[in-house]
Amino acid sequence: MRLNGKTAFITGGNSGIGLATARRFIAEGAKVAITGRSQKTLDAASAELGPNLLAIQADLADMQEVDRAVKKAAQAFGHIDIVFANAGIGGDTPVGSTTLDVFENIIKTNLTSVFFTVQSALPYLGPKASIVLNGSVLAFTGNPGSSAYAATKGAVRSMTSVLAAELAPRGIRVNQVSPGATRTPIWDARAPSPEQRAVLDNYLTKGIPSGRLGEPEEIANTVLFLASDESSNITAADIAVDGGAAGAPLGALIYRS
């Protein structure tokens, strides 16, 4: 198994990409700690994934909660081999009608907590540890109304390079995965009903060359690669898992004759 004997800490591991990654890691032999705000979904994850999962309730907009969660995982495992800083929230921030509270909450959750997750985990990481940050193709696609979200993901991309350089002397690799539109609960607020979700999916699909949304498991497979020894000479990389939306936008359905 690719992660046999390894331990991992995943933020936002109670749903979507984080849960799919926790599931994948455990199947490959790892012990995994996840965080989430909802005790209900954490309990469901524990029931599904069994004794190799440690579920920790934490609000990562609070940096003290970030530190507490990491320390709890380290106490349970003794050390941490893999960090997947995955937790994030969506939210529209159109210029002219955005409040400071909304903007700052996105920044704290999607950016500040990423840095402090890594900082809190650092004392428990040894040589050959792997850190994976979750970015987004929205960092550079110019999506209207997404200033705060896009800014956090652009900053995470810059942080990946800085941390990779800073932690290289310790033998710690830092990489990033950048999902495109993926079927996760992040869309629920925008499209709460099945009918609304179908309309949204159809709209999003038109801009994706592969002609479909991604699945959480596809992101998880990429994170698994970056976390495993198979990527032992890869650091500071950003892998887009977006069906070509960022790299080949003119191949999207909307441009096809």
N, C-alpha and C positions, 0 to 999 in steps of 0.2 A: 504493500500500500504506500502511496506517495507521501503521506504525512504521518506515517507510523511513529508513535512516541512523541509527537510534537504537540505543543499547546498553542492555542490561538485566542485572541481577544477581538471581538467584533462589535462595533457600536451599531445600534439600530438593527440588531440581529433578530428581532421578533417578527419581521414581516419582509416581504419583497426580496430585494437583492441580498440583504443581510441574512435573512432566514435561509434562502436558497444556498448561500455560501456556507453557512453553518452546517446545513444538511450535507453538503458536498464534502466539507472538511472531515466531518465525523465518519462518513462512509470511507474516507481515505485513511482513517486510523487516528485522527487527532482528538484531543480533548479541547472543548471550546467553551469559552465564556461569552455570553451575549448581553447587551444592554437593550433596554427599551423603556418607554414611559408607561405603557399599558401592562398592568399585572395580568390581565386576562389573556393577552396574546403571549406573554412570557410563559404563563402556565400551559397554554396550548403547545408552545414550542417544546417545553420540557416533557410533556406527555408524549409528544411525537418522537423526540430525538433521544430520550432515555438518559441513562446515568452519566454519559460522557458530555452532557451539556450542563453548564452552570448559568442560570438565568438571573440577571441582576437588574432590578428596577432602578432607573436613574434618568434624570432630565439633564441632557447634555448642554442645555443653555446655561446651566449652573456649573462653573468650573470646579467647585468643590465636589460636586457630584461626579464629575469626570474622574477626579483623583481618587475618590472613594471606591468607584467601580473598578478601576485598574488595580488598586491595592487589594480588593477582595478577590479578584481573579488571581493575582500573584500569590496571595496567601494560600489559595486552594491548590494551585498548580506548582508552586515553588519557583517557577520561572515562566517567561513568555517567549515563544519562538516566532510568533506571527501576530501582527497587528493589522486589522483591516478597519481603517477609519471610514466607515460607511454612512453613519447617521447623517441625515439631512432633511430639510423641509422645503417644500415649494412655497409659492406665494407670489402674487402679482404686485408689482411696485411701479405702476405707471407714473411718469413724471407729471406733477401737477395735482395729484390726488393721493399721495402716499404719506402715511403718518410715520413719525420717527420711530415709534414703538415697533411697528411692523417691520420696518427696514432693519432696525438693530437686532431684532430677534432672529431674522434670517442670517445676519452676519455672525451672531454669536453661535448659532447652532451649526451652520455650514462651514464656518471658517475658524473662528476662535477655538471651538471645541476640538477641531482637528489637530491644531498645534498642541493643545494641552493634553490631548490623548497621547500623542507621541511623547511629549515631555514626561508625563506621568509614568509611561511604560518604560522609559529609557533605562532606569536602574535595574530592570528585570530582563533586559535583552542582552543576549550574548553574541559573540561572533557568529555569522551566518544567519542571524535573524533577518526576517523579511517584513517590511512595512509596505502596505498598499493603501493608497489614498483613493477615495472615490471622487472623480471629477464629473465632467459633463461636456458634451459637444456644444452646449449652450454657452460655454465660456467664450466662444468666438463666432457664433452664428448670427448675433445681432437680433435676437428675438425680442420684438417690441413688448414693453411692459415687464421685462425680466431683469431690470438693472441690478437689483440686490442679489438675486440668485446667480446671474451670470458673473457678477463681480466676485462672488465668493468662489466660484469654480475656476475663474481665471487666476485668482490668488492662490488657490490650491495647486494649480499647475506650476506656478512660480515656486511655491513652497516645496513641491516635489524635487525640483532641481537643487534648491538650497539644502534641503535635508539630506539628499543623496550625497552631496559634496561634504556636508558637515559630519555625516556619520560614516563615511567611507573609511576613515582611519580605524574605526572600531569593527570593520567587517560587516556592517549592517547595510543591507540593500533597501532602497526606497523607490518605489514605482507607483504608477497611477493607472487606473482603468477609467475610461471615459465612455459611459453609456450614452446611446441615443435614446429615442423614445422607447420605453420598455413598459411592459404590462405589470405595473406595481400600484399599490394603494396611493401613491403620491398624486394620482389623477382623480381620486375620489371626490375631493372638494369641488373640482371644476365640472365633473360629470357624475353626479351621485346616482343617477338611474341608469339601468341597462340601455335605455333608448338614447340617452345623452352620451353614454360611453361609446355606443356604436357610431354616432355622428362624429365624435371626437377622434376615434380610431381611424375612421375613413379620411378625415381631414389630415391627420398626421401621416398616414400611410402615403399620401400623394407626394410627400417630400422625401421619401426614402427609396433609394435605388433598388433595394432588395424586395420592395413591395409589401413589407409587413413590419409590425412592431417587434422589438426584441423580447425575449423571455428572460426572466430573472436567472434561470439556470445557465443561460449563455454567458451572462456576466460572471456568474459564479465559477464557471469553467476557466475563464480568463484569470480571475483572482487566484484560483487554485494553481494555475501555471506559475504566476508571479510569486506565490507563496512557497512553492516547492523548490527542491534542488534542481529541477529541470531548467530553471531560469537563473542558475547560479552566477552567470556572468552578465546579467542584465540589471542595470540600475539607472535611475533617472529617466526611465522610459514612460511613455504615455501610450497606452493601447486603446484605440477607439473601437467600441463594439456597438456599431450604429447602423449596420446595413449599408454603409457607404454614404450616409447623409452628409457628413462633413468633408470627406475626401473626394467624393465624386458626385456633388450635388446635381449636376446637369444630367445624371443618369436616372433621376427620380421620375416617377410615373407622370408627374405633371408636365414634364418636358417631352414626353414621348409622343410621337405622331401616331 
